[in-house]
Amino acid sequence: MGENEISDNGDHILSMKNGDHIDLDDDDDHYNNTNISHDNSNMCANIAFAQKLLGELLGTYFMIFAGCGSVAVNLNFDKIVTFPGICITWGLVVMVNVYALGHISGAHFNPAVTIAFASVNKFPIKQVPAYIISQVVGSTLACGTLRLMFSGKGEDHFLGTMPAGSYIQSFVAEYIVTFYLLFAISGICLDDRAAHFWSIYEPSKKLGPSNCVEPI
């Protein structure tokens, strides 16, 4: 090292070969840039995660509001919507939500989807509880909205359908349909060899097999 060369001893003190020392303030930009960048990264990550949770809450809210709302209208107003109309309503609202929110939250709108993605390491496990809470809150708010809208108009149709058979039949039916739903979603969305048709798989779950087992 030359006579006037400078070395950093790691304690924010620059020592020179001739014995002089220069103390650096901790507020110096050179040492704070890293901390500022780290804080900004954390803030951006928190904002992005909050956007995802809000997307799941809103998506689930609108899905339940429109889908269960179509059922409530159909039952309260002399079958005006019709069964095909209910199916189309479910399919369209899910499709619109996927297009509007899929790039933000992934458009799960269902705890089963979130858990399935996490189980195959396609979704962070630590985010699962927050996602499920957002979905439950969104669906609960939607049911509350429908209750306010349809209260005093006959039966509480906004609550949805009730099983016509035994609980065992209902459990088996839900298990099979949920398995098929996640099988299709996983094949389409998680396999790199498959095309990513986000606008196709979601409406099909409402227009297809789920409606076949709803009366059960």
N, C-alpha and C positions, 0 to 999 in steps of 0.2 A: 504494500500500500504506500502511495506517495506521501509526501510531507503534508499536503493539504487535503488528502482524500478523506471522505466522510463514510462512516459506517453506522448502521442502525442496530442498537443492542436489543431491540424488541420491546423496550419499555417507554417508547415515545421519546427517547433521548438520542440525539445524534452526537456521536463522539468523533472528534477529529484527531488526526495522527499527532498533532502538536499538543494534545492534552486538553484543548478547549471542548466544551460541551454546549449543545443547543437543546433546550427543552421545547417540546412541541405540545401545544394545548390540545386537549382531547376533543375540542370543538373544531379542530382543523378539518377542512373538507376532505383531505386525503384519507383520513381515518374514519370519517363518518359516511362516506359514499356507500361503503359496503352495508352498513347498518340501515341506511335509508333505503337502499335497494331491497334488502331483506324485508323491511317493514312494508314497503309498497307491494311486494310479492304476496305477503300474507294478507294484506288488505284486499288485493285483487282476487285472491283465492276465496276469501270469505264472501265477497260480493257475488262471485260466480256461483258459489254453493247456495247462497240465499236465493239467487235467481232460479236455480234448479228446484229448490223446495217450493218456491212460489209457483213455478210452472206446474209441478205435480199437484199442488193444492187447487189451482184454477182449473187444470185439465180434468181432474177427478170431479170437481164441483160441477162443471158444465156437462160432463158425461152423465152423471147421476141426475142432475136437474132435468136435462132434456129427455133422457131415457125413461126414468121413472115418471117424469111429468107427462110424457105421452101416454103412459099406462093410466095415470090418474085421470087425465082428460077423457080417455076412451071409456073408463068405467063410470065417470060422473056425468058424461054427456051422451049417453045412449049409443055407445060404440062408434062414435064419429070418426075416430082415428083409424080403426080397424087393425087387425093383427099384422097384416103386411106393412101398414103404416108405422106401427111400433117398431118392427124390425128395421125398416129403412131409417127411422129416426136414430136408433142406436148406431147403426152403421155409419150414417153421415156425421153424427157428432163426434164419433171416435176418429173418423178420417180427418175431419177438420182440425181436431185437437192435435193429431199426429203431425199434420202439416205445419200448424202454428207453433207447437211447443216441442216437437221432436228434437230439433237442433239445440234446444236449451237443456231439457231435463232427460231426454231419452224417451219420453212419452211412455212411462210404465203404466201409470194410472191404476195399478193393481199390485197389492203386496206380493201376490204369487209370482209376478214377473220380476219384481225386485229381488226376491229371495232366490229365484231360479238363476238369475244372472250372477248374483253373488256366489252361489254354490259352485259355479264353474269358473270363478275368478275373472268374470267379465264386468264386475261391478265391485267397488270398494266395500268390504264388509262393514267398515266403521260408519258408512253413510246409510246403511240399511234402516236402522231405527228412525232416523230423521225422515227418510223417504216414506216409511210406513205411517208415521205420525201425520205427515202432510196429507197423504192419501185419505186417511181416516177422518181427519179434520175437514177436508174438502167434501167428502161424501156426507158427513154429518151435517155440515152447513147446508148442503143441497137439500137434504131431507127436511131440515128445519124450515127452509124457504118454502118448500112444497106444503108443509104442514100449515104455515101461515096463509098460503094462497088458497088451500082447499079446506081449511077448517070450517066446520058447520055445513059442509055440503055432502051429506050422506056419510058413508063409511070412510075410514082412514085409508083410502086407496093408495095414497102416496107412499105407504110403507112397502109396496111391492107385493109379490106373490107369496103365498104360503104353500108348504109342501102338501100335496094331495095324498101321498102315500106315507109309508113309515119313515122314520128317521134314518134307518139303515138304507132304504132305497134312495133317499135324498143324498146321503153321504156317498154312496157308490156312484150315483149319477154325477155329482159334483166332482168327485175324484177323477172319473174317466174324462169328463169334458175339460177339466183343468189340465190334466195330463196331456190331452190332445192339443189344447191351446199352447202350452209351453213347448211341446214337441215341435209344433209348427213354427212358433216364434224363434226357437233356438236354431232350427234348421235354416230359417231364412236370414236371421240377423247375426248369428254367432259363427256360422261356418263361412270361411273366406271363399269357398268354392261356389257359394250360392249368390244369386242376385239379391240386392237389398230392396225389396218392394215394401217399403214401410206403409204405403197407402193401400196395400192389398190385404195383408194378413189381419189387421185389426178389424175392418168391417166384416170380414168373413166370419170372425168368431161370433158376431152378433146375428148375422144373416143366416148362419148355418146351424151347426150342431147344438149350440147353446139354447136356441129356441125350441129344439126338438125335445129337450129334457126339462124345460122350465115347468110344464104342467106337473111333472113328477115331484 
